[in-house]
Amino acid sequence: MSLDELRDLLERHARPDQTTAIDGVRICRADPGAEPEYAMSGVMLAVIAQGGKRLALGERVYEYGAGQYLITSADLPVTGRVAPGGRQLGFGMTLEPAVIAELLLRAGPGDLPRPTGSTRPGIMVSGASAELTDAIVRLLRLLDRPRDRRVLVPLVKREILWLLMTGEQGEAVRQLGLADSSLHHITRAVDWIRDHYTEAFRVEDLARSSGMSVSAFHRNFQSVTAMSPIQFQKQIRLQAARLLLTNRPHDVTGVGHRVGYDSPSQFSREYKRQFGVPPSVDAARTRDSADRATAVALEERVSRRTRRQSPRHRSG
């Protein structure tokens, strides 16, 4: 029953921009045949209530469907596609390391499994328990109860985090709250590359700042991101270029240089390898998609306003 109610809540509260009135909570509604989505994953819990999704990270492909959840424990460049078969409805919630650290401090002896010390992949898929689904449903019900949100949202979010911390992928979630975990050190390196993607860097320097040998850093970075540090930087550069080209479709060379490429031919070659078409073609296609999305969003806003102003929606 909880999964049925979860679908109803997601369908009713979905917005074109995926945001909700609850900070850190998103709702995704997408139809088969939609364009692939190239984006940074964020550090997230994602739960599918209907349909399915395929997520690619480097050479790894993850598939999850109704009744399953996915954890991303680092901010990773991913490609998402709606799986064939029907509309996809999904719930997303940002995982907050500070709250996880607080829960770790509150846990008593024996409340949590013993850590193995191994670095987990940056993306993991598991089946959602009835308890987890029920907690998510109770969180989404608060979208209809604005008076209660300030007090109850933090409590229900903590419950969801605790269920994740004690669940199948709990070790990866717990590592988010540990300042000395290998995941924390790799996440810092990931964040640095993301924030300085136009700059050249030495892997030796990143390894030293992470407190690891070069070989250990490479091994742990590959485990989390499915890529080498240089490949990871390339993914970030290409995603940034794609976003810039939306507004500068006729400046392919300038955009390539801006994201860190000295060679226009290398930029075009790697862009086509990543996105399937040359930068100029993709820029035009992306602008058309953005224009259509804007039109749909505007139509939905006008439709909601019209419904609110109709006689049956007026009081008195």
C-alpha positions as CSV (number, residue, x, y, z in Angstrom):
1,M,0.0,0.0,0.0
2,S,2.8,2.4,0.8
3,L,4.2,2.1,-2.8
4,D,0.8,3.0,-4.2
5,E,0.5,6.0,-2.0
6,L,4.1,7.0,-2.8
7,R,3.2,7.0,-6.5
8,D,0.1,9.1,-5.9
9,L,2.0,11.7,-3.8
10,L,4.8,11.9,-6.4
11,E,2.4,12.3,-9.3
12,R,0.4,15.0,-7.5
13,H,3.4,17.1,-6.3
14,A,5.7,16.8,-9.3
15,R,6.9,20.1,-10.8
16,P,8.8,20.6,-14.1
17,D,11.9,21.8,-12.2
18,Q,11.7,18.7,-9.8
19,T,11.7,21.0,-6.7
20,T,9.4,20.7,-3.7
21,A,8.5,22.8,-0.7
22,I,10.8,20.6,1.4
23,D,14.4,21.6,1.3
24,G,16.6,18.9,-0.2
25,V,13.7,16.8,-1.5
26,R,13.1,16.4,-5.3
27,I,10.4,14.6,-7.4
28,C,11.3,13.4,-10.8
29,R,8.6,12.6,-13.4
30,A,9.8,11.6,-16.8
31,D,8.5,9.7,-19.8
32,P,10.2,7.0,-22.0
33,G,11.9,8.5,-25.0
34,A,13.1,11.6,-23.0
35,E,16.6,12.9,-23.9
36,P,19.4,11.4,-21.8
37,E,20.2,13.6,-18.8
38,Y,23.9,14.5,-18.3
39,A,24.4,15.9,-14.8
40,M,26.2,15.8,-11.5
41,S,24.5,13.3,-9.2
42,G,24.8,15.1,-5.9
43,V,25.0,13.0,-2.7
44,M,21.6,11.6,-2.8
45,L,19.0,8.9,-2.0
46,A,16.8,8.2,-5.0
47,V,13.8,5.9,-4.8
48,I,11.8,4.7,-7.8
49,A,8.0,4.3,-7.3
50,Q,7.0,3.7,-10.9
51,G,8.9,2.8,-14.1
52,G,12.7,2.5,-14.0
53,K,16.0,4.3,-14.7
54,R,19.4,3.5,-16.1
55,L,22.3,5.5,-14.7
56,A,25.8,5.3,-16.3
57,L,29.0,6.3,-14.4
58,G,32.0,5.8,-16.6
59,E,31.8,2.2,-17.8
60,R,29.4,1.1,-15.0
61,V,25.7,1.0,-15.7
62,Y,23.1,0.8,-12.9
63,E,19.5,-0.1,-13.4
64,Y,16.8,0.3,-10.8
65,G,13.0,0.2,-10.8
66,A,9.9,0.4,-8.7
67,G,10.6,-0.5,-5.1
68,Q,14.3,0.0,-5.3
69,Y,16.6,2.8,-4.1
70,L,19.9,4.1,-5.2
71,I,22.6,5.8,-3.1
72,T,25.2,8.2,-4.5
73,S,27.9,8.8,-1.9
74,A,29.8,11.5,-4.0
75,D,28.9,14.2,-6.5
76,L,29.5,12.3,-9.7
77,P,29.1,13.0,-13.4
78,V,26.4,10.6,-14.5
79,T,24.1,10.0,-17.5
80,G,20.5,9.1,-16.7
81,R,17.9,7.5,-19.0
82,V,14.3,6.5,-18.4
83,A,14.0,2.8,-18.8
84,P,11.5,1.6,-21.5
85,G,8.0,0.6,-20.4
86,G,6.3,3.6,-19.0
87,R,6.5,6.9,-17.0
88,Q,9.1,7.1,-14.3
89,L,8.2,8.6,-10.9
90,G,11.0,9.0,-8.4
91,F,11.8,10.5,-5.1
92,G,15.2,12.1,-4.3
93,M,16.6,13.4,-1.0
94,T,20.0,15.0,-0.4
95,L,22.1,13.1,2.2
96,E,23.6,15.5,4.7
97,P,26.9,14.4,6.2
98,A,26.5,16.6,9.3
99,V,23.2,14.9,10.2
100,I,24.7,11.5,9.6
101,A,27.6,12.4,11.9
102,E,25.1,13.5,14.6
103,L,23.3,10.2,14.3
104,L,26.6,8.3,14.6
105,L,27.3,10.1,17.9
106,R,23.8,9.3,19.2
107,A,24.1,5.6,18.4
108,G,24.8,3.3,21.3
109,P,27.3,0.4,21.4
110,G,26.2,-2.4,19.1
111,D,23.5,-0.3,17.4
112,L,25.5,-0.3,14.1
113,P,27.4,-3.0,12.3
114,R,31.2,-3.1,12.6
115,P,32.9,-1.2,9.7
116,T,34.9,-3.2,7.2
117,G,37.1,-0.3,6.3
118,S,36.7,-0.9,2.6
119,T,35.9,2.0,0.2
120,R,32.5,1.4,-1.3
121,P,31.5,2.3,-4.9
122,G,30.0,5.8,-5.3
123,I,26.7,4.4,-6.6
124,M,24.8,1.4,-5.1
125,V,21.3,-0.1,-5.6
126,S,19.2,-2.0,-3.1
127,G,15.6,-3.0,-2.5
128,A,13.6,-0.5,-0.4
129,S,12.2,-1.9,2.8
130,A,8.6,-1.4,3.8
131,E,9.9,0.8,6.7
132,L,11.9,3.0,4.3
133,T,9.1,3.4,1.9
134,D,6.7,4.2,4.8
135,A,9.0,6.9,6.1
136,I,9.3,8.5,2.7
137,V,5.5,8.5,2.3
138,R,5.2,10.3,5.7
139,L,7.8,12.9,4.6
140,L,5.9,13.6,1.4
141,R,2.5,13.8,3.2
142,L,4.0,16.9,4.9
143,L,3.8,18.7,1.5
144,D,0.1,19.0,2.3
145,R,0.7,20.1,5.9
146,P,2.8,23.3,5.8
147,R,2.1,24.1,9.4
148,D,3.8,20.8,10.5
149,R,6.8,20.9,8.2
150,R,9.2,23.0,10.3
151,V,9.0,20.5,13.2
152,L,8.3,17.2,11.6
153,V,10.5,17.3,8.4
154,P,13.8,17.1,10.3
155,L,12.5,14.2,12.4
156,V,11.4,12.1,9.4
157,K,14.6,12.9,7.5
158,R,16.6,11.6,10.4
159,E,14.5,8.4,10.5
160,I,15.2,7.9,6.7
161,L,18.9,8.4,7.3
162,W,18.9,6.0,10.2
163,L,17.2,3.3,8.1
164,L,19.8,3.8,5.4
165,M,22.6,3.7,7.9
166,T,21.4,0.4,9.3
167,G,20.4,-1.0,5.9
168,E,22.2,-2.9,3.2
169,Q,24.2,0.1,2.0
170,G,24.7,1.4,5.5
171,E,28.5,1.4,5.5
172,A,28.7,3.8,2.6
173,V,26.1,6.1,4.2
174,R,27.9,6.0,7.6
175,Q,31.2,6.8,6.0
176,L,29.7,10.1,4.8
177,G,29.6,11.2,8.5
178,L,33.1,10.2,9.3
179,A,35.8,12.9,8.8
180,D,38.6,10.3,8.7
181,S,37.0,7.8,6.3
182,S,38.6,7.0,3.0
183,L,35.3,8.0,1.3
184,H,35.5,11.4,3.0
185,H,39.1,11.9,1.6
186,I,38.1,10.8,-1.9
187,T,35.0,13.1,-1.7
188,R,37.2,16.0,-0.9
189,A,39.4,15.2,-4.0
190,V,36.2,14.9,-6.1
191,D,35.0,18.2,-4.9
192,W,38.3,19.9,-5.6
193,I,38.4,18.6,-9.2
194,R,34.8,19.7,-9.7
195,D,35.5,23.2,-8.4
196,H,38.8,23.6,-10.3
197,Y,38.0,21.6,-13.4
198,T,39.7,24.1,-15.8
199,E,43.1,23.7,-14.0
200,A,45.8,21.2,-14.6
201,F,46.8,19.1,-11.5
202,R,49.2,16.4,-10.4
203,V,47.6,13.2,-9.0
204,E,50.5,13.1,-6.6
205,D,49.4,16.4,-5.0
206,L,45.8,15.2,-4.7
207,A,47.0,11.9,-3.1
208,R,49.2,13.8,-0.6
209,S,46.3,16.1,0.4
210,S,44.2,13.0,0.9
211,G,46.8,11.4,3.1
212,M,47.2,8.5,0.8
213,S,50.0,7.0,-1.3
214,V,49.5,7.5,-5.1
215,S,48.6,3.8,-5.6
216,A,46.1,3.8,-2.7
217,F,44.6,7.1,-4.0
218,H,44.2,5.7,-7.5
219,R,42.6,2.5,-6.2
220,N,40.1,4.3,-3.9
221,F,39.3,7.0,-6.4
222,Q,38.6,4.4,-9.1
223,S,36.4,2.4,-6.6
224,V,34.2,5.4,-5.9
225,T,34.0,7.1,-9.3
226,A,34.7,4.3,-11.7
227,M,37.2,6.6,-13.4
228,S,40.7,7.9,-13.0
229,P,41.1,11.5,-11.7
230,I,42.0,12.7,-15.3
231,Q,38.9,10.9,-16.8
232,F,36.8,12.4,-14.0
233,Q,38.0,15.9,-14.8
234,K,37.3,15.3,-18.5
235,Q,33.7,14.4,-17.7
236,I,33.2,17.5,-15.6
237,R,34.7,19.7,-18.4
238,L,32.4,18.2,-21.0
239,Q,29.3,18.6,-18.9
240,A,30.3,22.2,-18.2
241,A,30.8,22.8,-21.9
242,R,27.4,21.4,-22.7
243,L,25.8,23.8,-20.3
244,L,27.7,26.8,-21.6
245,L,26.9,25.9,-25.2
246,T,23.2,26.3,-24.5
247,N,23.7,30.1,-24.3
248,R,26.7,30.3,-26.6
249,P,25.9,27.8,-29.4
250,H,28.1,29.6,-32.0
251,D,31.2,29.8,-29.9
252,V,32.4,26.2,-29.8
253,T,36.1,27.2,-29.8
254,G,35.6,29.8,-27.1
255,V,33.6,27.4,-24.9
256,G,36.2,24.6,-25.3
257,H,39.0,27.0,-24.3
258,R,36.9,28.2,-21.3
259,V,36.5,24.7,-19.8
260,G,40.2,23.9,-20.2
261,Y,40.8,22.6,-23.7
262,D,43.8,24.2,-25.7
263,S,43.0,22.2,-28.8
264,P,39.6,22.9,-30.5
265,S,39.9,19.6,-32.5
266,Q,40.5,17.6,-29.3
267,F,37.5,19.3,-27.7
268,S,35.2,18.5,-30.6
269,R,36.5,14.9,-30.8
270,E,36.0,14.2,-27.1
271,Y,32.6,16.0,-27.0
272,K,31.3,13.9,-29.8
273,R,32.6,10.7,-28.1
274,Q,30.8,11.7,-24.9
275,F,27.5,13.0,-26.3
276,G,27.2,11.3,-29.7
277,V,27.2,14.5,-31.8
278,P,29.6,17.4,-32.4
279,P,29.3,20.4,-30.1
280,S,27.5,22.7,-32.6
281,V,24.8,20.1,-33.4
282,D,24.3,19.3,-29.7
283,A,24.0,23.0,-28.8
284,A,21.2,23.5,-31.3
285,R,19.4,20.4,-30.1
286,T,19.8,21.3,-26.4
287,R,18.4,24.8,-27.0
288,D,15.4,23.4,-28.8
289,S,14.8,21.0,-25.8
290,A,15.2,23.8,-23.3
291,D,12.7,26.0,-25.3
292,R,10.2,23.1,-25.3
293,A,10.7,22.5,-21.5
294,T,10.2,26.2,-20.9
295,A,6.9,26.2,-22.9
296,V,5.6,23.1,-21.0
297,A,6.5,24.7,-17.7
298,L,4.7,27.9,-18.6
299,E,1.7,26.0,-19.8
300,E,1.5,24.1,-16.5
301,R,1.7,27.3,-14.5
302,V,-1.0,28.9,-16.6
303,S,-3.2,25.8,-16.2
304,R,-2.7,25.8,-12.4
305,R,-3.6,29.5,-12.2
306,T,-6.7,28.9,-14.4
307,R,-7.9,26.1,-12.1
308,R,-7.4,28.2,-9.0
309,Q,-9.4,31.0,-10.6
310,S,-12.3,28.8,-11.8
311,P,-15.6,29.2,-9.9
312,R,-15.4,25.8,-8.2
313,H,-12.1,26.7,-6.7
314,R,-13.3,30.0,-5.3
315,S,-14.5,30.3,-1.8
316,G,-18.0,31.7,-1.1
